C-alpha cells in the first residue's frame, strides 16, 4: 500500500525551503498542508491550501531534488505561494462581507 507522508518528516530540507519561501510571502506553515507520495521515479509533492484545504497543487520531483531543492522546486514553491496568498486574501474578503 502506498502511503502519503507529511513533507515535514519525509523530506525535512525540502520542508524548510518551503517554509522559507512561504514566510517571504507572509504565509504561515499552518495555512498549508504539504505531503509527499514516494513512487518509482522519486516523489510526488502535493500542497493543499485554502480555508478548508480543498485546493491543491502538485509536482513530481526526484529524491535528489528533495534533499537539495533546485530552481525547479523553488519556482514551484514561489508559484504555489502566490496562488495560496491570492486564495487566502479572497477567502478573507468573503469572510468580512458575511
Secondary structure by P-SEA (a helix, b strand, c coil): cbbbbbcccccaaaaaaaaaaaaaaccccccbbbbbbbcccbbbbbbbbccccccbbbbbbcccccccccaaaaaaaaaaaaaaaaaaaaaaaaaaac
